[in-house]
Amino acid sequence: MFYQCESVKKEDTTDAGAKKEKKRPLAIENGKFFAVNGEKYMYGGEDSTWHFKVTNSLLKEEQFHYGIGREKFHALITPEFINREEADKIFPDSERFLSFKIGENIRAYSIELLTHHEVVNDVVDGKPVMAAYCVLADLGAIYDRNMGGEVFTFALSGYTYYDPEVWDGLDGFVFWDRETESTWWPLIGKGASGPMRDMPLQVYDKQYWTQTTWGEIKKMYPGQEIKVLKPGQEMDPPEDWNKFDEATIQKVRNNLVEAPSVAPKWGNKK
């Protein structure tokens, strides 16, 4: 089941064939928010330890959609790649991509595949990065995962969120990170709840990445090795992961500096 950032289908609503968007399920109407011992939580999955503590959330409960659980999307942690020759047999020149180059290392992430994974945690030339794309908002960007001197690992919360005053009121995916279990809303570019609330996401320096197509990538890097995200990857949720202690969280908060945190809309970054 892939809902979070898939294209919204239309349906007839009158005899004249008028169209309107199908209504997305509101999380609050489906019991996804609850309280335990005075703290607010947001459903995170059948495992009760997966629920998100959102007592300090910046976001309004009534503006969340869905809530299917935080490991339903395969946000890759150890992605695999194919070479440009293999990719050329799969992708037309018109296929949209995010490309990233640092040093002599070139990555290419197909938007078609990112619509499936939404988040790819990667390491390029020793730099921890994240490629992310949400089709509902048409948001695609490369982020720096080294934040405040520590490396974060991102995944999908199972929710989308909208605000009529942000990004033309479009729905957008909600991240979470494994190290602090904070939630993040990329459309405002910062942490929404948990220990990292109000802390900025770090969109990677624009000189290193672009929103482009497969044909343009080949022209930009003629004869060079390109690692292209491999189709058909799945991921079993890790059984355990590193969690930051309070001292590490405080260090990150103290060290994070203001930087571009909101991704450009597609077409505004080429």
Backbone as JSON, one array per atom type, in Angstrom:
{
  "sequence": "MFYQCESVKKEDTTDAGAKKEKKRPLAIENGKFFAVNGEKYMYGGEDSTWHFKVTNSLLKEEQFHYGIGREKFHALITPEFINREEADKIFPDSERFLSFKIGENIRAYSIELLTHHEVVNDVVDGKPVMAAYCVLADLGAIYDRNMGGEVFTFALSGYTYYDPEVWDGLDGFVFWDRETESTWWPLIGKGASGPMRDMPLQVYDKQYWTQTTWGEIKKMYPGQEIKVLKPGQEMDPPEDWNKFDEATIQKVRNNLVEAPSVAPKWGNKK",
  "N": [[0.85, -1.19, 0.0], [0.79, 2.05, -1.06], [0.57, 5.21, -0.24], [1.44, 7.69, 0.53], [2.86, 9.74, -0.82], [1.78, 9.55, -3.33], [0.27, 10.18, -6.53], [-2.77, 12.03, -6.52], [-5.86, 10.65, -7.17], [-8.69, 11.39, -9.22], [-12.29, 11.77, -9.09], [-15.62, 11.45, -10.44], [-18.16, 13.71, -9.41], [-20.55, 14.84, -9.95], [-23.4, 14.77, -12.23], [-22.64, 16.16, -14.42], [-20.06, 15.66, -14.61], [-18.24, 16.95, -12.99], [-15.23, 17.45, -11.18], [-13.5, 16.48, -8.19], [-11.05, 16.35, -5.58], [-10.32, 13.23, -4.08], [-11.16, 12.56, -0.75], [-8.76, 12.56, 1.76], [-7.91, 10.34, 4.44], [-8.4, 11.59, 7.66], [-6.17, 11.65, 10.3], [-6.81, 12.11, 12.98], [-9.5, 11.49, 13.13], [-9.45, 8.8, 12.91], [-8.46, 7.82, 15.23], [-5.7, 8.14, 15.77], [-4.3, 9.67, 17.52], [-3.53, 9.94, 20.96], [-3.55, 9.9, 24.59], [-1.29, 9.25, 27.27], [-0.66, 8.98, 30.6], [-0.67, 11.78, 30.82], [0.87, 12.61, 28.68], [1.03, 13.32, 25.18], [0.56, 11.21, 22.37], [1.29, 9.86, 19.1], [0.13, 7.52, 16.85], [2.34, 4.94, 15.87], [2.65, 2.36, 14.97], [1.99, -1.24, 15.16], [3.57, -2.23, 17.17], [3.88, -1.13, 20.37], [6.0, 0.37, 21.27], [6.71, 1.94, 19.21], [5.25, 4.24, 18.93], [4.9, 7.79, 18.48], [6.03, 10.34, 20.58], [4.38, 13.25, 21.03], [3.87, 15.49, 22.54], [4.97, 18.06, 22.57], [4.46, 19.04, 20.03], [4.67, 21.06, 17.06], [2.76, 20.96, 15.14], [-0.69, 20.72, 14.06], [-3.11, 18.47, 15.26], [-5.45, 17.97, 13.8], [-4.73, 18.31, 11.17], [-3.26, 16.28, 10.14], [-2.9, 13.52, 7.93], [-3.72, 10.08, 7.19], [-1.64, 7.65, 8.73], [-0.42, 5.06, 8.92], [1.64, 3.69, 10.09], [5.1, 3.52, 11.02], [7.04, 2.0, 9.66], [6.19, 1.24, 7.19], [6.94, 2.18, 4.73], [9.74, 1.68, 2.62], [12.27, 3.15, 3.49], [15.38, 3.55, 2.54], [18.41, 2.31, 4.01], [20.84, 1.14, 3.5], [21.5, 1.59, 0.58], [21.54, 0.19, -2.77], [23.29, 0.23, -5.95], [23.34, 0.71, -9.54], [25.26, 0.76, -12.64], [25.88, 3.35, -15.15], [25.48, 2.3, -17.71], [23.78, 0.11, -17.29], [21.63, 1.51, -16.23], [20.85, 3.03, -18.39], [19.46, 1.29, -19.94], [17.12, 1.1, -18.66], [15.97, 3.59, -17.9], [14.33, 6.27, -19.55], [15.55, 9.16, -21.35], [14.04, 11.3, -20.53], [13.28, 10.81, -17.94], [12.77, 11.94, -14.64], [15.18, 13.0, -12.24], [17.09, 13.22, -9.16], [20.28, 14.49, -8.87], [23.59, 14.16, -7.56], [26.77, 15.32, -6.77], [29.92, 14.99, -5.4], [33.29, 15.55, -4.86], [34.79, 13.08, -6.77], [32.63, 11.51, -6.96], [29.51, 10.48, -8.09], [26.07, 10.47, -7.79], [22.84, 9.26, -8.74], [19.44, 9.56, -8.44], [16.46, 8.19, -9.2], [13.33, 9.74, -9.7], [11.04, 8.24, -9.99], [11.7, 5.93, -8.52], [12.22, 7.09, -6.05], [9.68, 7.93, -5.41], [8.61, 5.6, -4.54], [10.34, 4.78, -2.41], [10.74, 7.16, -1.02], [12.56, 8.19, 0.92], [16.06, 8.0, 0.92], [18.77, 7.01, 2.63], [22.14, 7.72, 2.44], [25.7, 7.44, 1.83], [28.13, 9.43, 0.54], [31.22, 9.85, -0.82], [32.19, 9.74, 1.75], [30.43, 11.43, 3.03], [27.51, 11.73, 4.86], [24.32, 11.63, 3.5], [20.92, 12.44, 2.47], [18.57, 11.51, 0.09], [15.48, 12.68, -0.95], [11.99, 12.59, -1.79], [8.74, 13.82, -2.4], [5.78, 13.28, -3.98], [3.27, 14.44, -3.73], [3.68, 17.07, -2.9], [5.55, 17.68, -4.74], [8.2, 17.84, -3.97], [11.61, 17.65, -3.96], [14.84, 16.84, -2.92], [18.29, 16.99, -1.82], [19.64, 16.25, 1.28], [21.77, 17.08, 4.05], [22.89, 14.71, 6.32], [24.53, 14.9, 8.44], [24.27, 16.53, 11.22], [24.77, 19.07, 13.4], [27.11, 17.84, 14.18], [26.58, 15.15, 14.49], [25.38, 12.06, 13.06], [22.34, 11.53, 11.46], [19.6, 9.27, 10.87], [17.07, 8.88, 8.62], [13.52, 8.26, 8.21], [10.15, 7.3, 7.17], [7.18, 8.53, 8.62], [4.62, 7.56, 8.26], [2.6, 9.34, 7.99], [1.01, 12.15, 6.36], [0.99, 15.75, 6.15], [-0.7, 18.87, 6.16], [-0.82, 22.42, 5.67], [-2.73, 25.2, 5.21], [-1.39, 27.58, 4.8], [1.13, 27.02, 3.96], [3.35, 26.07, 1.42], [1.48, 26.25, -0.69], [-0.68, 24.96, 0.44], [-0.46, 22.24, 0.03], [-0.34, 18.69, 0.68], [2.26, 17.06, 2.49], [4.95, 14.75, 3.09], [5.84, 13.38, 6.34], [8.75, 13.13, 8.12], [10.68, 10.96, 10.32], [13.35, 10.61, 12.7], [15.71, 8.09, 13.52], [17.47, 8.26, 15.62], [16.67, 10.11, 17.59], [13.97, 9.94, 17.57], [12.39, 12.05, 16.86], [9.92, 13.96, 15.04], [9.74, 15.37, 11.73], [8.9, 18.01, 9.52], [9.28, 18.46, 6.25], [8.26, 20.52, 4.62], [8.28, 22.84, 6.06], [10.79, 22.71, 6.87], [11.94, 21.87, 9.35], [12.32, 20.36, 12.66], [9.41, 18.9, 14.07], [8.36, 17.73, 16.36], [9.34, 16.24, 19.51], [12.77, 15.73, 20.73], [14.18, 17.23, 18.83], [12.64, 19.34, 18.06], [11.91, 22.34, 16.32], [14.5, 22.52, 15.34], [16.59, 23.04, 12.49], [16.25, 21.31, 9.37], [18.84, 20.28, 7.08], [19.33, 21.31, 4.08], [21.31, 20.23, 1.43], [24.24, 21.98, 0.27], [23.61, 23.91, -2.57], [25.33, 23.85, -4.76], [26.14, 21.27, -5.14], [24.13, 19.55, -5.98], [21.24, 18.73, -8.06], [17.96, 19.16, -9.53], [16.8, 17.28, -12.08], [17.07, 15.51, -15.24], [17.48, 12.16, -16.57], [18.68, 12.21, -19.1], [19.97, 14.74, -19.04], [21.78, 14.36, -16.97], [23.56, 12.52, -18.09], [24.68, 14.13, -20.05], [25.93, 16.05, -18.47], [27.94, 14.61, -17.24], [29.82, 13.22, -19.09], [31.12, 10.11, -20.01], [31.89, 9.57, -17.4], [31.91, 7.73, -14.3], [28.81, 6.83, -12.96], [26.78, 6.28, -10.23], [23.75, 4.77, -9.98], [20.61, 4.7, -8.43], [19.4, 1.54, -7.62], [16.71, -0.28, -9.04], [13.86, -1.95, -7.49], [14.48, -2.49, -4.81], [14.05, -3.58, -1.43], [13.42, -3.37, 2.12], [13.99, -4.66, 5.28], [12.75, -3.63, 8.39], [15.11, -2.36, 10.72], [16.05, -4.14, 13.66], [17.04, -2.87, 15.85], [18.53, 0.27, 16.76], [20.92, 2.95, 16.92], [20.54, 5.25, 19.56], [20.48, 8.61, 20.55], [21.84, 9.93, 23.54], [20.88, 12.18, 26.26], [22.88, 14.1, 26.57], [24.16, 14.07, 24.09], [22.08, 14.88, 22.42], [21.68, 17.49, 23.36], [24.13, 18.58, 22.68], [23.98, 18.47, 19.87], [21.82, 20.23, 19.43], [22.96, 22.59, 20.34], [25.02, 22.93, 18.53], [23.93, 23.05, 15.97], [23.57, 25.03, 13.11], [22.1, 27.86, 11.45], [20.9, 27.26, 8.23], [20.13, 26.75, 4.71], [17.0, 25.24, 4.76], [14.54, 24.48, 3.74], [13.4, 22.76, 0.98], [13.7, 23.63, -2.52], [10.92, 24.2, -4.74], [10.08, 21.94, -7.36], [11.66, 22.65, -10.42], [12.44, 25.14, -9.69], [14.97, 24.71, -8.99], [17.57, 23.9, -10.77]],
  "CA": [[0.0, 0.0, 0.0], [1.61, 3.24, -1.15], [-0.36, 6.33, -0.27], [1.87, 8.91, 1.18], [3.15, 10.78, -1.78], [1.34, 9.14, -4.65], [-0.62, 11.15, -7.17], [-4.14, 11.97, -6.07], [-6.78, 10.33, -8.24], [-9.9, 12.2, -9.25], [-13.49, 11.0, -9.33], [-16.78, 12.25, -10.77], [-18.99, 14.03, -8.25], [-21.84, 15.3, -10.44], [-23.76, 14.22, -13.52], [-21.93, 16.9, -15.45], [-18.67, 15.2, -14.63], [-17.35, 17.81, -12.21], [-14.2, 16.68, -10.47], [-12.9, 17.0, -6.97], [-10.08, 15.42, -5.03], [-10.79, 12.27, -3.09], [-10.84, 12.98, 0.6], [-7.77, 11.73, 2.44], [-8.35, 10.05, 5.81], [-7.83, 12.4, 8.73], [-5.62, 10.79, 11.35], [-7.49, 12.3, 14.26], [-10.79, 10.81, 13.07], [-9.18, 7.37, 12.97], [-7.91, 7.47, 16.54], [-4.24, 8.03, 15.72], [-3.72, 10.47, 18.61], [-4.04, 9.5, 22.26], [-2.77, 10.38, 25.73], [-0.88, 8.28, 28.29], [-0.03, 9.64, 31.75], [-0.53, 13.21, 30.59], [1.66, 12.89, 27.5], [0.35, 13.04, 23.92], [1.25, 10.3, 21.46], [0.78, 9.66, 17.76], [0.3, 6.12, 16.49], [3.5, 4.65, 15.04], [2.66, 0.98, 14.51], [1.42, -2.23, 16.07], [4.48, -2.29, 18.33], [3.57, 0.05, 21.19], [7.2, 1.18, 21.48], [6.93, 2.72, 18.0], [4.43, 5.45, 18.9], [5.65, 9.03, 18.58], [5.64, 11.26, 21.63], [4.18, 14.53, 20.33], [3.36, 16.47, 23.5], [5.46, 19.4, 22.25], [4.4, 19.2, 18.57], [4.33, 22.32, 16.42], [1.73, 20.72, 14.13], [-2.04, 20.53, 14.57], [-3.57, 17.09, 15.08], [-6.52, 17.88, 12.82], [-4.21, 18.5, 9.82], [-2.53, 15.08, 9.74], [-3.61, 12.49, 7.18], [-3.27, 8.68, 7.22], [-1.17, 7.1, 10.0], [-0.39, 3.6, 8.72], [2.76, 3.07, 10.8], [6.34, 4.16, 10.61], [7.96, 1.18, 8.88], [5.47, 0.74, 6.02], [7.7, 2.58, 3.55], [11.11, 1.19, 2.66], [13.25, 4.23, 3.46], [16.59, 2.74, 2.49], [19.53, 2.63, 4.89], [22.03, 0.68, 2.78], [21.04, 1.49, -0.81], [22.38, -0.44, -3.8], [23.33, 1.04, -7.17], [23.76, 0.13, -10.81], [26.08, 1.71, -13.39], [25.15, 4.15, -16.14], [25.1, 1.46, -18.84], [22.58, -0.62, -16.87], [20.55, 2.48, -16.06], [20.43, 3.5, -19.71], [18.52, 0.3, -20.48], [15.91, 1.15, -17.84], [15.37, 4.91, -17.78], [14.38, 7.15, -20.71], [16.24, 10.43, -21.09], [13.11, 12.25, -19.91], [13.0, 10.44, -16.55], [13.25, 12.92, -13.68], [16.17, 12.51, -11.29], [17.95, 14.06, -8.35], [21.69, 14.11, -9.02], [24.45, 14.68, -6.5], [28.19, 15.08, -7.05], [30.89, 15.55, -4.48], [34.55, 14.93, -5.26], [34.61, 12.35, -8.04], [31.52, 10.59, -6.75], [28.26, 10.97, -8.67], [24.89, 9.66, -7.52], [21.62, 9.62, -9.47], [18.28, 8.95, -7.77], [15.28, 8.33, -10.03], [12.12, 10.18, -8.99], [10.13, 7.09, -9.98], [12.07, 5.07, -7.4], [12.05, 7.85, -4.82], [8.25, 7.93, -5.08], [8.39, 4.34, -3.81], [11.09, 4.78, -1.15], [10.6, 8.51, -0.47], [13.8, 8.59, 1.59], [17.22, 7.13, 0.76], [19.94, 7.39, 3.41], [23.29, 7.32, 1.64], [26.99, 8.03, 2.18], [28.81, 9.73, -0.71], [32.54, 10.4, -0.54], [32.29, 9.86, 3.2], [29.47, 12.4, 3.54], [26.17, 11.16, 5.02], [23.31, 12.47, 2.87], [19.61, 11.84, 2.25], [17.78, 11.92, -1.07], [14.07, 12.58, -0.56], [11.03, 13.12, -2.76], [7.31, 13.67, -2.12], [5.07, 13.66, -5.19], [2.12, 15.29, -3.42], [4.17, 18.44, -2.87], [6.6, 17.77, -5.76], [9.38, 18.27, -3.23], [12.73, 16.74, -4.12], [16.06, 17.52, -2.48], [19.36, 16.28, -1.13], [19.86, 16.82, 2.61], [22.94, 16.66, 4.82], [22.48, 13.98, 7.52], [25.43, 15.28, 9.54], [23.63, 17.7, 11.8], [25.32, 19.37, 14.72], [28.22, 16.95, 14.49], [26.13, 13.76, 14.62], [24.72, 11.56, 11.86], [20.95, 11.13, 11.64], [19.04, 8.33, 9.91], [15.68, 9.29, 8.47], [12.54, 7.31, 7.7], [8.82, 7.88, 6.99], [6.34, 8.35, 9.81], [3.31, 7.01, 7.92], [1.66, 10.46, 7.95], [1.25, 13.4, 5.66], [0.47, 16.9, 6.88], [-0.89, 20.06, 5.34], [-1.13, 23.7, 6.31], [-3.19, 26.06, 4.13], [-0.5, 28.73, 4.61], [2.48, 26.54, 3.62], [3.55, 25.29, 0.19], [0.2, 26.29, -1.41], [-1.64, 24.09, 1.1], [-0.3, 20.85, -0.4], [0.1, 17.68, 1.64], [3.65, 16.65, 2.38], [5.32, 13.67, 4.01], [6.42, 13.7, 7.65], [9.87, 12.26, 8.47], [11.15, 10.84, 11.7], [14.73, 10.13, 12.74], [15.87, 6.92, 14.4], [18.36, 8.54, 16.75], [15.97, 10.84, 18.66], [12.54, 9.69, 17.35], [11.69, 13.3, 16.58], [9.3, 14.06, 13.72], [10.19, 16.52, 10.95], [8.05, 18.3, 8.36], [10.17, 19.13, 5.29], [7.69, 21.7, 3.98], [8.74, 24.0, 6.83], [12.23, 22.54, 7.01], [12.45, 21.76, 10.72], [11.72, 19.37, 13.53], [8.05, 19.25, 14.47], [8.11, 17.26, 17.72], [10.44, 15.48, 20.08], [13.95, 16.48, 21.16], [14.71, 18.1, 17.79], [11.65, 20.35, 17.67], [12.4, 23.66, 15.92], [15.83, 22.47, 14.76], [16.46, 23.06, 11.04], [16.82, 20.36, 8.44], [19.97, 20.87, 6.39], [19.37, 21.06, 2.63], [22.73, 20.25, 1.05], [24.66, 23.13, -0.52], [23.02, 23.77, -3.91], [26.33, 23.63, -5.8], [26.45, 19.85, -5.26], [23.02, 18.71, -6.43], [20.3, 19.38, -8.95], [16.74, 18.5, -9.98], [17.16, 17.19, -13.48], [16.6, 14.31, -15.93], [18.54, 11.2, -16.88], [19.41, 12.71, -20.26], [20.84, 15.84, -18.65], [22.88, 13.82, -16.16], [24.56, 11.94, -19.01], [25.38, 15.24, -20.7], [26.77, 16.73, -17.48], [29.06, 13.77, -16.83], [30.13, 12.29, -20.19], [32.22, 9.16, -19.79], [32.22, 9.4, -16.0], [31.15, 6.71, -13.57], [27.64, 7.31, -12.24], [26.07, 5.26, -9.47], [22.33, 5.05, -10.13], [19.84, 3.91, -7.48], [18.95, 0.29, -8.22], [15.27, -0.56, -8.87], [13.42, -3.21, -6.89], [15.02, -2.74, -3.47], [13.17, -3.61, -0.27], [14.19, -3.24, 3.35], [13.38, -5.09, 6.54], [13.05, -2.66, 9.44], [16.15, -2.81, 11.66], [15.52, -4.53, 14.96], [17.52, -1.92, 16.84], [19.34, 1.32, 16.17], [21.56, 3.84, 17.88], [19.74, 6.38, 20.04], [21.29, 9.61, 21.22], [21.51, 10.25, 24.93], [20.51, 13.58, 26.47], [24.05, 14.95, 26.35], [24.38, 14.17, 22.65], [21.0, 15.71, 21.87], [21.95, 18.89, 23.7], [25.28, 19.0, 21.86], [23.48, 18.71, 18.52], [21.02, 21.45, 19.45], [23.87, 23.72, 20.52], [25.93, 23.06, 17.39], [23.24, 23.26, 14.7], [23.6, 26.43, 12.66], [21.1, 28.18, 10.45], [21.3, 26.94, 6.86], [18.92, 26.48, 3.94], [16.35, 24.06, 5.34], [13.36, 24.14, 2.96], [13.77, 22.41, -0.39], [13.02, 24.4, -3.56], [9.93, 23.48, -5.53], [10.68, 21.41, -8.59], [11.68, 23.66, -11.46], [13.14, 26.31, -9.16], [16.36, 24.3, -8.7], [18.02, 23.12, -11.91]],
  "C": [[0.88, 1.23, 0.0], [0.69, 4.44, -1.31], [0.35, 7.65, -0.13], [2.16, 10.03, 0.2], [2.86, 10.28, -3.18], [0.39, 10.18, -5.21], [-2.04, 10.94, -6.7], [-5.04, 11.69, -7.26], [-8.01, 11.21, -8.11], [-11.1, 11.3, -9.48], [-14.64, 11.94, -9.65], [-17.62, 12.49, -9.53], [-20.36, 14.55, -8.66], [-22.13, 14.66, -11.77], [-23.02, 14.92, -14.65], [-20.46, 16.53, -15.5], [-17.73, 16.11, -13.9], [-16.41, 16.95, -11.38], [-13.87, 17.32, -9.14], [-11.97, 15.93, -6.41], [-10.76, 14.47, -4.05], [-10.31, 12.72, -1.71], [-9.84, 12.02, 1.22], [-8.22, 11.51, 3.88], [-7.63, 10.93, 6.83], [-7.4, 11.5, 9.88], [-6.4, 10.9, 12.64], [-8.84, 11.58, 14.28], [-10.64, 9.29, 13.16], [-8.43, 6.96, 14.23], [-6.4, 7.37, 16.6], [-3.54, 8.86, 16.79], [-4.35, 10.04, 19.93], [-3.11, 10.01, 23.35], [-2.47, 9.23, 26.69], [-0.15, 9.05, 29.38], [0.28, 11.12, 31.48], [0.32, 13.6, 29.4], [0.87, 12.53, 26.25], [1.22, 12.15, 23.03], [0.53, 10.23, 20.12], [1.12, 8.24, 17.34], [1.49, 5.93, 15.54], [3.57, 3.23, 14.53], [2.09, 0.04, 15.55], [2.28, -2.44, 17.3], [4.3, -1.01, 19.14], [4.79, 0.93, 21.45], [7.48, 2.08, 20.28], [6.13, 4.02, 17.97], [5.31, 6.69, 19.12], [5.13, 9.89, 19.73], [5.58, 12.66, 21.03], [3.6, 15.61, 21.26], [3.76, 17.89, 23.1], [5.34, 19.73, 20.76], [4.02, 20.61, 18.13], [3.1, 22.19, 15.52], [0.38, 20.41, 14.78], [-2.55, 19.13, 14.26], [-4.57, 16.97, 13.95], [-6.04, 18.04, 11.38], [-3.3, 17.36, 9.36], [-3.45, 14.16, 8.94], [-2.92, 11.13, 7.38], [-2.82, 8.26, 8.62], [-1.11, 5.59, 9.95], [0.74, 2.92, 9.48], [4.08, 3.47, 10.18], [7.31, 3.27, 9.84], [7.28, 0.62, 7.62], [6.16, 1.11, 4.72], [9.15, 2.15, 3.72], [12.09, 2.34, 2.45], [14.63, 3.59, 3.61], [17.68, 3.27, 3.42], [20.85, 2.23, 4.24], [21.66, 0.49, 1.32], [22.06, 0.82, -1.73], [22.24, 0.34, -5.1], [23.72, 0.2, -8.38], [24.58, 1.17, -11.56], [25.27, 2.39, -14.49], [24.7, 3.32, -17.33], [23.84, 0.66, -18.51], [21.39, 0.32, -16.77], [19.99, 2.94, -17.4], [19.43, 2.54, -20.37], [17.16, 0.38, -19.78], [15.19, 2.5, -17.96], [15.45, 5.68, -19.1], [15.08, 8.45, -20.34], [15.35, 11.43, -20.37], [12.81, 11.95, -18.44], [13.59, 11.47, -15.59], [14.15, 12.27, -12.62], [16.6, 13.63, -10.35], [19.38, 13.58, -8.6], [22.51, 14.82, -7.95], [25.88, 14.33, -6.83], [29.03, 15.77, -6.0], [32.2, 14.81, -4.7], [34.37, 14.31, -6.64], [33.43, 11.41, -7.98], [30.21, 11.21, -7.23], [27.16, 9.97, -8.34], [23.72, 10.18, -8.36], [20.47, 8.83, -8.87], [17.04, 9.22, -8.62], [14.08, 8.77, -9.19], [11.09, 9.06, -8.95], [10.42, 6.19, -8.79], [11.92, 5.81, -6.07], [10.58, 7.99, -4.43], [7.89, 6.68, -4.29], [9.07, 4.38, -2.43], [10.88, 6.06, -0.34], [11.86, 9.04, 0.2], [14.88, 7.54, 1.32], [18.36, 7.72, 1.59], [21.17, 6.86, 2.7], [24.55, 7.94, 2.24], [27.76, 8.19, 0.88], [30.12, 10.43, -0.4], [32.72, 10.66, 0.95], [31.3, 10.81, 3.84], [28.09, 11.75, 3.67], [25.1, 12.11, 4.46], [21.99, 11.71, 2.81], [19.03, 12.41, 0.97], [16.32, 11.69, -0.72], [13.18, 13.18, -1.63], [9.61, 12.82, -2.3], [6.54, 14.17, -3.33], [3.87, 14.55, -4.9], [2.51, 16.77, -3.42], [5.17, 18.72, -4.0], [7.87, 18.35, -5.14], [10.47, 17.22, -3.42], [14.02, 17.45, -3.77], [17.07, 16.52, -1.93], [19.62, 17.01, 0.19], [21.16, 16.28, 3.2], [22.44, 15.95, 6.08], [23.41, 14.23, 8.7], [24.93, 16.6, 10.09], [24.15, 17.92, 13.21], [26.42, 18.43, 15.15], [27.85, 15.5, 14.69], [25.36, 13.36, 13.37], [23.32, 11.04, 12.2], [20.54, 10.16, 10.53], [17.55, 8.58, 9.83], [14.81, 8.19, 7.88], [11.19, 8.03, 7.61], [7.93, 7.54, 8.16], [5.05, 7.59, 9.52], [2.22, 8.06, 7.85], [2.04, 11.46, 6.86], [0.6, 14.52, 6.46], [0.31, 18.06, 5.91], [-1.16, 21.27, 6.22], [-1.53, 24.64, 5.17], [-2.24, 27.22, 3.81], [0.9, 28.33, 4.17], [2.43, 25.75, 2.31], [2.23, 25.16, -0.58], [-0.83, 25.32, -0.82], [-1.54, 22.63, 0.71], [0.08, 19.95, 0.77], [1.58, 17.38, 1.43], [4.0, 15.61, 3.42], [5.92, 14.2, 5.3], [7.51, 12.66, 7.93], [9.86, 11.94, 9.96], [12.6, 10.38, 11.64], [14.86, 9.06, 13.81], [16.65, 7.25, 15.67], [17.65, 9.26, 17.9], [14.46, 10.6, 18.62], [11.74, 10.99, 17.33], [10.98, 13.17, 15.23], [9.74, 15.37, 13.08], [9.21, 16.74, 9.8], [8.87, 19.1, 7.35], [9.6, 20.4, 4.66], [7.95, 22.98, 4.77], [10.21, 23.87, 7.19], [12.75, 22.44, 8.43], [11.74, 20.67, 11.49], [10.38, 19.84, 14.03], [7.72, 18.8, 15.88], [9.31, 16.48, 18.2], [11.63, 16.36, 20.42], [14.48, 17.47, 20.13], [13.69, 19.13, 17.3], [12.31, 21.7, 17.42], [13.8, 23.66, 15.33], [15.73, 22.33, 13.24], [16.99, 21.79, 10.37], [17.95, 21.06, 7.69], [19.93, 20.47, 4.91], [20.82, 21.22, 2.19], [23.01, 21.45, 0.16], [24.29, 22.92, -1.99], [24.06, 23.54, -5.01], [26.59, 22.15, -6.05], [25.32, 19.0, -5.84], [22.07, 19.49, -7.32], [19.06, 18.52, -9.17], [16.82, 18.47, -11.5], [16.52, 15.97, -14.14], [17.8, 13.4, -16.22], [19.35, 11.67, -18.08], [20.38, 13.81, -19.92], [22.01, 15.36, -17.81], [23.97, 13.24, -17.06], [25.35, 13.03, -19.72], [26.33, 15.94, -19.74], [28.04, 15.96, -17.18], [29.41, 12.75, -17.91], [31.32, 11.4, -19.84], [32.58, 8.92, -18.35], [31.36, 8.32, -15.35], [30.01, 7.38, -12.79], [27.0, 6.14, -11.51], [24.6, 5.65, -9.42], [21.55, 4.14, -9.19], [19.21, 2.71, -8.19], [17.45, 0.09, -8.0], [15.04, -1.85, -8.09], [13.94, -3.49, -5.5], [13.92, -2.72, -2.42], [14.04, -3.49, 0.97], [13.39, -3.76, 4.53], [13.72, -4.05, 7.6], [14.14, -3.17, 10.37], [15.53, -3.13, 13.01], [15.93, -3.54, 16.05], [18.34, -0.86, 16.12], [19.89, 2.2, 17.28], [20.62, 4.97, 18.26], [20.65, 7.33, 20.81], [20.86, 9.78, 22.67], [21.27, 11.75, 25.06], [21.68, 14.52, 26.2], [24.32, 15.14, 24.87], [23.32, 15.05, 21.99], [21.26, 17.19, 22.15], [23.12, 19.43, 22.89], [24.83, 19.33, 20.44], [22.71, 20.02, 18.47], [21.91, 22.7, 19.57], [24.7, 24.01, 19.27], [25.24, 23.33, 16.06], [23.22, 24.74, 14.35], [22.52, 26.63, 11.61], [21.68, 27.92, 9.06], [20.03, 26.77, 6.05], [18.27, 25.18, 4.41], [15.1, 23.62, 4.59], [13.77, 23.91, 1.52], [13.06, 23.33, -1.39], [11.97, 23.55, -4.26], [10.57, 23.03, -6.84], [10.57, 22.45, -9.7], [12.36, 24.93, -11.01], [14.58, 25.98, -8.79], [16.81, 23.39, -9.82], [19.52, 23.25, -12.04]]
}
